């Protein structure tokens, strides 16, 4: 599973992470069956059924002691 770095806010009151933007930084998993990996076996022009299985590498920019507005 490839990891895509996302920057966001963390709300300690409800343990909610609200992602703001992706940085473009990616850690490649190296799997041939992962669509987002550089080792993907199909060329980008072919419609394949391989799954894109990205995970988020979360980085906290702001930490709030309250609950997220959606959780109040």
PDB file with one MODEL, atoms N, CA, C and O in Angstrom:
MODEL        1
ATOM      1  N   UNK A   1       0.839  -1.177   0.000  1.00  0.00           N
ATOM      2  CA  UNK A   1       0.000   0.000   0.000  1.00  0.00           C
ATOM      3  C   UNK A   1       0.884   1.240   0.000  1.00  0.00           C
ATOM      4  O   UNK A   1       1.739   1.405   0.871  1.00  0.00           O
ATOM      5  N   UNK A   2       0.678   2.087  -0.956  1.00  0.00           N
ATOM      6  CA  UNK A   2       1.427   3.334  -1.036  1.00  0.00           C
ATOM      7  C   UNK A   2       0.896   4.316   0.009  1.00  0.00           C
ATOM      8  O   UNK A   2      -0.300   4.342   0.299  1.00  0.00           O
ATOM      9  N   UNK A   3       1.790   5.111   0.561  1.00  0.00           N
ATOM     10  CA  UNK A   3       1.398   6.128   1.546  1.00  0.00           C
ATOM     11  C   UNK A   3       1.494   7.505   0.918  1.00  0.00           C
ATOM     12  O   UNK A   3       2.521   7.863   0.343  1.00  0.00           O
ATOM     13  N   UNK A   4       0.430   8.271   1.027  1.00  0.00           N
ATOM     14  CA  UNK A   4       0.389   9.642   0.533  1.00  0.00           C
ATOM     15  C   UNK A   4       0.311  10.568   1.743  1.00  0.00           C
ATOM     16  O   UNK A   4      -0.558  10.408   2.600  1.00  0.00           O
ATOM     17  N   UNK A   5       1.216  11.531   1.808  1.00  0.00           N
ATOM     18  CA  UNK A   5       1.270  12.432   2.962  1.00  0.00           C
ATOM     19  C   UNK A   5       0.175  13.492   2.867  1.00  0.00           C
ATOM     20  O   UNK A   5      -0.016  14.131   1.832  1.00  0.00           O
ATOM     21  N   UNK A   6      -0.541  13.657   3.986  1.00  0.00           N
ATOM     22  CA  UNK A   6      -1.613  14.651   4.063  1.00  0.00           C
ATOM     23  C   UNK A   6      -1.400  15.508   5.310  1.00  0.00           C
ATOM     24  O   UNK A   6      -1.069  15.001   6.382  1.00  0.00           O
ATOM     25  N   UNK A   7      -1.595  16.806   5.147  1.00  0.00           N
ATOM     26  CA  UNK A   7      -1.457  17.761   6.251  1.00  0.00           C
ATOM     27  C   UNK A   7      -2.854  18.138   6.719  1.00  0.00           C
ATOM     28  O   UNK A   7      -3.749  18.348   5.900  1.00  0.00           O
ATOM     29  N   UNK A   8      -3.045  18.226   8.024  1.00  0.00           N
ATOM     30  CA  UNK A   8      -4.372  18.577   8.513  1.00  0.00           C
ATOM     31  C   UNK A   8      -4.395  18.968   9.975  1.00  0.00           C
ATOM     32  O   UNK A   8      -3.356  19.152  10.609  1.00  0.00           O
ATOM     33  N   UNK A   9      -5.595  19.088  10.490  1.00  0.00           N
ATOM     34  CA  UNK A   9      -5.836  19.493  11.873  1.00  0.00           C
ATOM     35  C   UNK A   9      -6.307  18.300  12.688  1.00  0.00           C
ATOM     36  O   UNK A   9      -7.053  17.451  12.200  1.00  0.00           O
ATOM     37  N   UNK A  10      -5.860  18.249  13.936  1.00  0.00           N
ATOM     38  CA  UNK A  10      -6.269  17.174  14.833  1.00  0.00           C
ATOM     39  C   UNK A  10      -7.067  17.773  15.986  1.00  0.00           C
ATOM     40  O   UNK A  10      -6.624  18.719  16.637  1.00  0.00           O
ATOM     41  N   UNK A  11      -8.235  17.216  16.228  1.00  0.00           N
ATOM     42  CA  UNK A  11      -9.122  17.683  17.301  1.00  0.00           C
ATOM     43  C   UNK A  11      -9.081  16.648  18.426  1.00  0.00           C
ATOM     44  O   UNK A  11      -9.606  15.544  18.282  1.00  0.00           O
ATOM     45  N   UNK A  12      -8.458  17.013  19.539  1.00  0.00           N
ATOM     46  CA  UNK A  12      -8.291  16.077  20.648  1.00  0.00           C
ATOM     47  C   UNK A  12      -9.592  15.751  21.354  1.00  0.00           C
ATOM     48  O   UNK A  12      -9.715  14.686  21.959  1.00  0.00           O
ATOM     49  N   UNK A  13     -10.564  16.646  21.289  1.00  0.00           N
ATOM     50  CA  UNK A  13     -11.835  16.414  21.978  1.00  0.00           C
ATOM     51  C   UNK A  13     -12.589  15.203  21.449  1.00  0.00           C
ATOM     52  O   UNK A  13     -13.309  14.542  22.197  1.00  0.00           O
ATOM     53  N   UNK A  14     -12.428  14.911  20.168  1.00  0.00           N
ATOM     54  CA  UNK A  14     -13.136  13.771  19.563  1.00  0.00           C
ATOM     55  C   UNK A  14     -12.191  12.853  18.796  1.00  0.00           C
ATOM     56  O   UNK A  14     -12.627  11.890  18.165  1.00  0.00           O
ATOM     57  N   UNK A  15     -10.892  13.154  18.852  1.00  0.00           N
ATOM     58  CA  UNK A  15      -9.868  12.373  18.150  1.00  0.00           C
ATOM     59  C   UNK A  15     -10.122  12.336  16.646  1.00  0.00           C
ATOM     60  O   UNK A  15      -9.951  11.299  16.005  1.00  0.00           O
ATOM     61  N   UNK A  16     -10.526  13.459  16.099  1.00  0.00           N
ATOM     62  CA  UNK A  16     -10.887  13.591  14.688  1.00  0.00           C
ATOM     63  C   UNK A  16      -9.744  14.269  13.941  1.00  0.00           C
ATOM     64  O   UNK A  16      -9.259  15.317  14.366  1.00  0.00           O
ATOM     65  N   UNK A  17      -9.314  13.673  12.829  1.00  0.00           N
ATOM     66  CA  UNK A  17      -8.313  14.291  11.972  1.00  0.00           C
ATOM     67  C   UNK A  17      -9.016  14.842  10.744  1.00  0.00           C
ATOM     68  O   UNK A  17      -9.726  14.115  10.050  1.00  0.00           O
ATOM     69  N   UNK A  18      -8.819  16.124  10.476  1.00  0.00           N
ATOM     70  CA  UNK A  18      -9.438  16.762   9.315  1.00  0.00           C
ATOM     71  C   UNK A  18      -8.317  17.137   8.350  1.00  0.00           C
ATOM     72  O   UNK A  18      -7.585  18.101   8.575  1.00  0.00           O
ATOM     73  N   UNK A  19      -8.194  16.360   7.269  1.00  0.00           N
ATOM     74  CA  UNK A  19      -7.143  16.608   6.288  1.00  0.00           C
ATOM     75  C   UNK A  19      -7.419  17.863   5.483  1.00  0.00           C
ATOM     76  O   UNK A  19      -8.546  18.092   5.045  1.00  0.00           O
ATOM     77  N   UNK A  20      -6.392  18.675   5.289  1.00  0.00           N
ATOM     78  CA  UNK A  20      -6.530  19.918   4.524  1.00  0.00           C
ATOM     79  C   UNK A  20      -6.017  19.760   3.097  1.00  0.00           C
ATOM     80  O   UNK A  20      -6.701  20.146   2.150  1.00  0.00           O
ATOM     81  N   UNK A  21      -4.829  19.201   2.934  1.00  0.00           N
ATOM     82  CA  UNK A  21      -4.270  19.058   1.582  1.00  0.00           C
ATOM     83  C   UNK A  21      -3.198  17.968   1.553  1.00  0.00           C
ATOM     84  O   UNK A  21      -2.553  17.683   2.562  1.00  0.00           O
ATOM     85  N   UNK A  22      -3.026  17.376   0.393  1.00  0.00           N
ATOM     86  CA  UNK A  22      -1.967  16.402   0.161  1.00  0.00           C
ATOM     87  C   UNK A  22      -0.712  17.151  -0.272  1.00  0.00           C
ATOM     88  O   UNK A  22      -0.792  18.096  -1.057  1.00  0.00           O
ATOM     89  N   UNK A  23       0.442  16.736   0.234  1.00  0.00           N
ATOM     90  CA  UNK A  23       1.693  17.422  -0.069  1.00  0.00           C
ATOM     91  C   UNK A  23       2.290  16.978  -1.398  1.00  0.00           C
ATOM     92  O   UNK A  23       3.122  17.681  -1.972  1.00  0.00           O
ATOM     93  N   UNK A  24       1.877  15.833  -1.882  1.00  0.00           N
ATOM     94  CA  UNK A  24       2.470  15.282  -3.095  1.00  0.00           C
ATOM     95  C   UNK A  24       3.570  14.284  -2.790  1.00  0.00           C
ATOM     96  O   UNK A  24       4.047  13.585  -3.684  1.00  0.00           O
ATOM     97  N   UNK A  25       3.977  14.216  -1.514  1.00  0.00           N
ATOM     98  CA  UNK A  25       4.981  13.232  -1.107  1.00  0.00           C
ATOM     99  C   UNK A  25       4.327  11.854  -1.067  1.00  0.00           C
ATOM    100  O   UNK A  25       3.217  11.697  -0.557  1.00  0.00           O
ATOM    101  N   UNK A  26       5.022  10.863  -1.606  1.00  0.00           N
ATOM    102  CA  UNK A  26       4.467   9.511  -1.663  1.00  0.00           C
ATOM    103  C   UNK A  26       5.552   8.506  -1.323  1.00  0.00           C
ATOM    104  O   UNK A  26       6.689   8.622  -1.782  1.00  0.00           O
ATOM    105  N   UNK A  27       5.190   7.512  -0.511  1.00  0.00           N
ATOM    106  CA  UNK A  27       6.070   6.395  -0.234  1.00  0.00           C
ATOM    107  C   UNK A  27       5.540   5.220  -1.044  1.00  0.00           C
ATOM    108  O   UNK A  27       4.418   4.761  -0.832  1.00  0.00           O
ATOM    109  N   UNK A  28       6.348   4.747  -1.959  1.00  0.00           N
ATOM    110  CA  UNK A  28       5.933   3.690  -2.880  1.00  0.00           C
ATOM    111  C   UNK A  28       6.009   2.327  -2.196  1.00  0.00           C
ATOM    112  O   UNK A  28       6.984   2.015  -1.512  1.00  0.00           O
ATOM    113  N   UNK A  29       4.964   1.520  -2.392  1.00  0.00           N
ATOM    114  CA  UNK A  29       4.925   0.182  -1.784  1.00  0.00           C
ATOM    115  C   UNK A  29       5.668  -0.851  -2.629  1.00  0.00           C
ATOM    116  O   UNK A  29       6.089  -1.886  -2.113  1.00  0.00           O
ATOM    117  N   UNK A  30       5.830  -0.576  -3.920  1.00  0.00           N
ATOM    118  CA  UNK A  30       6.560  -1.482  -4.789  1.00  0.00           C
ATOM    119  C   UNK A  30       5.774  -2.700  -5.258  1.00  0.00           C
ATOM    120  O   UNK A  30       6.350  -3.620  -5.839  1.00  0.00           O
ATOM    121  N   UNK A  31       4.465  -2.717  -5.013  1.00  0.00           N
ATOM    122  CA  UNK A  31       3.648  -3.849  -5.443  1.00  0.00           C
ATOM    123  C   UNK A  31       3.241  -3.695  -6.906  1.00  0.00           C
ATOM    124  O   UNK A  31       2.876  -2.604  -7.343  1.00  0.00           O
ATOM    125  N   UNK A  32       3.303  -4.781  -7.653  1.00  0.00           N
ATOM    126  CA  UNK A  32       2.929  -4.746  -9.064  1.00  0.00           C
ATOM    127  C   UNK A  32       1.427  -4.620  -9.260  1.00  0.00           C
ATOM    128  O   UNK A  32       0.972  -4.196 -10.322  1.00  0.00           O
ATOM    129  N   UNK A  33       0.663  -4.981  -8.256  1.00  0.00           N
ATOM    130  CA  UNK A  33      -0.795  -4.936  -8.375  1.00  0.00           C
ATOM    131  C   UNK A  33      -1.414  -3.680  -7.779  1.00  0.00           C
ATOM    132  O   UNK A  33      -2.638  -3.578  -7.703  1.00  0.00           O
ATOM    133  N   UNK A  34      -0.602  -2.731  -7.359  1.00  0.00           N
ATOM    134  CA  UNK A  34      -1.092  -1.464  -6.804  1.00  0.00           C
ATOM    135  C   UNK A  34      -1.044  -0.399  -7.896  1.00  0.00           C
ATOM    136  O   UNK A  34       0.015  -0.142  -8.469  1.00  0.00           O
ATOM    137  N   UNK A  35      -2.186   0.219  -8.182  1.00  0.00           N
ATOM    138  CA  UNK A  35      -2.288   1.204  -9.264  1.00  0.00           C
ATOM    139  C   UNK A  35      -1.410   2.435  -9.045  1.00  0.00           C
ATOM    140  O   UNK A  35      -0.927   3.022 -10.014  1.00  0.00           O
ATOM    141  N   UNK A  36      -1.196   2.834  -7.800  1.00  0.00           N
ATOM    142  CA  UNK A  36      -0.440   4.053  -7.532  1.00  0.00           C
ATOM    143  C   UNK A  36       1.058   3.811  -7.388  1.00  0.00           C
ATOM    144  O   UNK A  36       1.811   4.759  -7.167  1.00  0.00           O
ATOM    145  N   UNK A  37       1.506   2.569  -7.508  1.00  0.00           N
ATOM    146  CA  UNK A  37       2.915   2.235  -7.364  1.00  0.00           C
ATOM    147  C   UNK A  37       3.665   2.410  -8.679  1.00  0.00           C
ATOM    148  O   UNK A  37       3.095   2.234  -9.756  1.00  0.00           O
ATOM    149  N   UNK A  38       4.939   2.756  -8.585  1.00  0.00           N
ATOM    150  CA  UNK A  38       5.777   2.866  -9.778  1.00  0.00           C
ATOM    151  C   UNK A  38       6.050   1.497 -10.380  1.00  0.00           C
ATOM    152  O   UNK A  38       6.403   1.401 -11.555  1.00  0.00           O
ATOM    153  N   UNK A  39       5.892   0.438  -9.595  1.00  0.00           N
ATOM    154  CA  UNK A  39       6.124  -0.924 -10.061  1.00  0.00           C
ATOM    155  C   UNK A  39       4.878  -1.563 -10.675  1.00  0.00           C
ATOM    156  O   UNK A  39       4.878  -2.760 -10.964  1.00  0.00           O
ATOM    157  N   UNK A  40       3.829  -0.788 -10.874  1.00  0.00           N
ATOM    158  CA  UNK A  40       2.587  -1.310 -11.448  1.00  0.00           C
ATOM    159  C   UNK A  40       2.872  -1.943 -12.803  1.00  0.00           C
ATOM    160  O   UNK A  40       3.560  -1.343 -13.628  1.00  0.00           O
ATOM    161  N   UNK A  41       2.351  -3.154 -13.050  1.00  0.00           N
ATOM    162  CA  UNK A  41       2.729  -3.915 -14.237  1.00  0.00           C
ATOM    163  C   UNK A  41       2.025  -3.488 -15.515  1.00  0.00           C
ATOM    164  O   UNK A  41       2.520  -3.778 -16.604  1.00  0.00           O
ATOM    165  N   UNK A  42       0.904  -2.818 -15.422  1.00  0.00           N
ATOM    166  CA  UNK A  42       0.191  -2.380 -16.613  1.00  0.00           C
ATOM    167  C   UNK A  42       0.587  -0.963 -17.001  1.00  0.00           C
ATOM    168  O   UNK A  42       0.787  -0.120 -16.127  1.00  0.00           O
ATOM    169  N   UNK A  43       0.705  -0.685 -18.306  1.00  0.00           N
ATOM    170  CA  UNK A  43       0.971   0.699 -18.715  1.00  0.00           C
ATOM    171  C   UNK A  43      -0.213   1.603 -18.370  1.00  0.00           C
ATOM    172  O   UNK A  43      -1.343   1.123 -18.278  1.00  0.00           O
ATOM    173  N   UNK A  44       0.024   2.890 -18.180  1.00  0.00           N
ATOM    174  CA  UNK A  44      -1.057   3.795 -17.777  1.00  0.00           C
ATOM    175  C   UNK A  44      -2.163   3.955 -18.828  1.00  0.00           C
ATOM    176  O   UNK A  44      -3.234   4.471 -18.510  1.00  0.00           O
ATOM    177  N   UNK A  45      -1.926   3.528 -20.055  1.00  0.00           N
ATOM    178  CA  UNK A  45      -2.948   3.689 -21.097  1.00  0.00           C
ATOM    179  C   UNK A  45      -3.982   2.571 -21.077  1.00  0.00           C
ATOM    180  O   UNK A  45      -5.034   2.690 -21.704  1.00  0.00           O
ATOM    181  N   UNK A  46      -3.692   1.490 -20.363  1.00  0.00           N
ATOM    182  CA  UNK A  46      -4.602   0.343 -20.329  1.00  0.00           C
ATOM    183  C   UNK A  46      -5.525   0.451 -19.114  1.00  0.00           C
ATOM    184  O   UNK A  46      -5.076   0.741 -18.005  1.00  0.00           O
ATOM    185  N   UNK A  47      -6.826   0.212 -19.338  1.00  0.00           N
ATOM    186  CA  UNK A  47      -7.775   0.159 -18.225  1.00  0.00           C
ATOM    187  C   UNK A  47      -7.609  -1.172 -17.513  1.00  0.00           C
ATOM    188  O   UNK A  47      -8.056  -2.202 -18.016  1.00  0.00           O
ATOM    189  N   UNK A  48      -6.979  -1.163 -16.363  1.00  0.00           N
ATOM    190  CA  UNK A  48      -6.795  -2.411 -15.614  1.00  0.00           C
ATOM    191  C   UNK A  48      -7.720  -2.410 -14.408  1.00  0.00           C
ATOM    192  O   UNK A  48      -8.301  -1.385 -14.054  1.00  0.00           O
ATOM    193  N   UNK A  49      -7.844  -3.548 -13.800  1.00  0.00           N
ATOM    194  CA  UNK A  49      -8.715  -3.681 -12.628  1.00  0.00           C
ATOM    195  C   UNK A  49      -7.925  -3.749 -11.330  1.00  0.00           C
ATOM    196  O   UNK A  49      -8.454  -4.131 -10.286  1.00  0.00           O
ATOM    197  N   UNK A  50      -6.673  -3.379 -11.404  1.00  0.00           N
ATOM    198  CA  UNK A  50      -5.864  -3.354 -10.184  1.00  0.00           C
ATOM    199  C   UNK A  50      -6.418  -2.280  -9.253  1.00  0.00           C
ATOM    200  O   UNK A  50      -6.894  -1.235  -9.695  1.00  0.00           O
ATOM    201  N   UNK A  51      -6.347  -2.560  -7.965  1.00  0.00           N
ATOM    202  CA  UNK A  51      -6.868  -1.610  -6.988  1.00  0.00           C
ATOM    203  C   UNK A  51      -5.830  -0.555  -6.643  1.00  0.00           C
ATOM    204  O   UNK A  51      -4.639  -0.844  -6.533  1.00  0.00           O
ATOM    205  N   UNK A  52      -6.300   0.657  -6.478  1.00  0.00           N
ATOM    206  CA  UNK A  52      -5.466   1.720  -5.925  1.00  0.00           C
ATOM    207  C   UNK A  52      -5.700   1.674  -4.423  1.00  0.00           C
ATOM    208  O   UNK A  52      -6.802   1.960  -3.953  1.00  0.00           O
ATOM    209  N   UNK A  53      -4.670   1.316  -3.673  1.00  0.00           N
ATOM    210  CA  UNK A  53      -4.826   1.121  -2.235  1.00  0.00           C
ATOM    211  C   UNK A  53      -3.954   2.123  -1.485  1.00  0.00           C
ATOM    212  O   UNK A  53      -3.064   1.721  -0.736  1.00  0.00           O
ATOM    213  N   UNK A  54      -4.193   3.415  -1.674  1.00  0.00           N
ATOM    214  CA  UNK A  54      -3.352   4.379  -0.955  1.00  0.00           C
ATOM    215  C   UNK A  54      -3.775   4.510   0.504  1.00  0.00           C
ATOM    216  O   UNK A  54      -4.959   4.431   0.832  1.00  0.00           O
ATOM    217  N   UNK A  55      -2.805   4.708   1.356  1.00  0.00           N
ATOM    218  CA  UNK A  55      -3.083   5.014   2.754  1.00  0.00           C
ATOM    219  C   UNK A  55      -2.549   6.409   3.025  1.00  0.00           C
ATOM    220  O   UNK A  55      -1.702   6.916   2.290  1.00  0.00           O
ATOM    221  N   UNK A  56      -3.042   7.012   4.067  1.00  0.00           N
ATOM    222  CA  UNK A  56      -2.642   8.376   4.392  1.00  0.00           C
ATOM    223  C   UNK A  56      -1.576   8.372   5.479  1.00  0.00           C
ATOM    224  O   UNK A  56      -1.722   7.719   6.513  1.00  0.00           O
ATOM    225  N   UNK A  57      -0.523   9.101   5.229  1.00  0.00           N
ATOM    226  CA  UNK A  57       0.476   9.382   6.253  1.00  0.00           C
ATOM    227  C   UNK A  57       0.117  10.764   6.775  1.00  0.00           C
ATOM    228  O   UNK A  57       0.403  11.773   6.132  1.00  0.00           O
ATOM    229  N   UNK A  58      -0.505  10.803   7.932  1.00  0.00           N
ATOM    230  CA  UNK A  58      -1.063  12.055   8.450  1.00  0.00           C
ATOM    231  C   UNK A  58      -0.034  12.858   9.219  1.00  0.00           C
ATOM    232  O   UNK A  58       0.676  12.330  10.074  1.00  0.00           O
ATOM    233  N   UNK A  59       0.038  14.152   8.900  1.00  0.00           N
ATOM    234  CA  UNK A  59       0.883  15.098   9.630  1.00  0.00           C
ATOM    235  C   UNK A  59      -0.013  16.187  10.186  1.00  0.00           C
ATOM    236  O   UNK A  59      -0.809  16.788   9.465  1.00  0.00           O
ATOM    237  N   UNK A  60       0.129  16.428  11.471  1.00  0.00           N
ATOM    238  CA  UNK A  60      -0.701  17.415  12.159  1.00  0.00           C
ATOM    239  C   UNK A  60      -0.073  18.792  12.019  1.00  0.00           C
ATOM    240  O   UNK A  60       1.089  18.999  12.366  1.00  0.00           O
ATOM    241  N   UNK A  61      -0.863  19.732  11.503  1.00  0.00           N
ATOM    242  CA  UNK A  61      -0.419  21.116  11.384  1.00  0.00           C
ATOM    243  C   UNK A  61      -0.914  21.928  12.583  1.00  0.00           C
ATOM    244  O   UNK A  61      -0.160  22.706  13.168  1.00  0.00           O
ATOM    245  N   UNK A  62      -2.176  21.742  12.941  1.00  0.00           N
ATOM    246  CA  UNK A  62      -2.778  22.430  14.083  1.00  0.00           C
ATOM    247  C   UNK A  62      -3.453  21.399  14.974  1.00  0.00           C
ATOM    248  O   UNK A  62      -4.086  20.462  14.487  1.00  0.00           O
ATOM    249  N   UNK A  63      -3.313  21.581  16.292  1.00  0.00           N
ATOM    250  CA  UNK A  63      -3.981  20.687  17.232  1.00  0.00           C
ATOM    251  C   UNK A  63      -4.930  21.519  18.093  1.00  0.00           C
ATOM    252  O   UNK A  63      -4.536  22.503  18.718  1.00  0.00           O
ATOM    253  N   UNK A  64      -6.187  21.091  18.105  1.00  0.00           N
ATOM    254  CA  UNK A  64      -7.212  21.788  18.880  1.00  0.00           C
ATOM    255  C   UNK A  64      -7.655  20.902  20.039  1.00  0.00           C
ATOM    256  O   UNK A  64      -7.737  19.681  19.901  1.00  0.00           O
ATOM    257  N   UNK A  65      -7.940  21.524  21.184  1.00  0.00           N
ATOM    258  CA  UNK A  65      -8.364  20.784  22.362  1.00  0.00           C
ATOM    259  C   UNK A  65      -9.877  20.542  22.345  1.00  0.00           C
ATOM    260  O   UNK A  65     -10.390  19.822  23.201  1.00  0.00           O
ATOM    261  N   UNK A  66     -10.582  21.117  21.407  1.00  0.00           N
ATOM    262  CA  UNK A  66     -12.036  20.996  21.331  1.00  0.00           C
ATOM    263  C   UNK A  66     -12.433  19.888  20.373  1.00  0.00           C
ATOM    264  O   UNK A  66     -11.578  19.230  19.779  1.00  0.00           O
ATOM    265  N   UNK A  67     -13.741  19.686  20.226  1.00  0.00           N
ATOM    266  CA  UNK A  67     -14.262  18.726  19.267  1.00  0.00           C
ATOM    267  C   UNK A  67     -14.380  19.373  17.893  1.00  0.00           C
ATOM    268  O   UNK A  67     -14.543  20.587  17.777  1.00  0.00           O
ATOM    269  N   UNK A  68     -14.296  18.557  16.870  1.00  0.00           N
ATOM    270  CA  UNK A  68     -14.505  19.026  15.499  1.00  0.00           C
ATOM    271  C   UNK A  68     -15.952  19.509  15.384  1.00  0.00           C
ATOM    272  O   UNK A  68     -16.831  18.915  16.008  1.00  0.00           O
ATOM    273  N   UNK A  69     -16.235  20.561  14.613  1.00  0.00           N
ATOM    274  CA  UNK A  69     -17.609  21.072  14.485  1.00  0.00           C
ATOM    275  C   UNK A  69     -18.628  20.012  14.065  1.00  0.00           C
ATOM    276  O   UNK A  69     -19.788  20.095  14.471  1.00  0.00           O
ATOM    277  N   UNK A  70     -18.238  19.031  13.274  1.00  0.00           N
ATOM    278  CA  UNK A  70     -19.165  17.976  12.866  1.00  0.00           C
ATOM    279  C   UNK A  70     -19.497  17.017  14.011  1.00  0.00           C
ATOM    280  O   UNK A  70     -20.501  16.306  13.954  1.00  0.00           O
ATOM    281  N   UNK A  71     -18.667  16.995  15.036  1.00  0.00           N
ATOM    282  CA  UNK A  71     -18.846  16.043  16.145  1.00  0.00           C
ATOM    283  C   UNK A  71     -19.548  16.663  17.359  1.00  0.00           C
ATOM    284  O   UNK A  71     -19.817  15.964  18.336  1.00  0.00           O
ATOM    285  N   UNK A  72     -19.846  17.957  17.309  1.00  0.00           N
ATOM    286  CA  UNK A  72     -20.479  18.592  18.479  1.00  0.00           C
ATOM    287  C   UNK A  72     -21.957  18.379  18.513  1.00  0.00           C
ATOM    288  O   UNK A  72     -22.628  18.850  19.431  1.00  0.00           O
TER     289      UNK A  72
ENDMDL
END
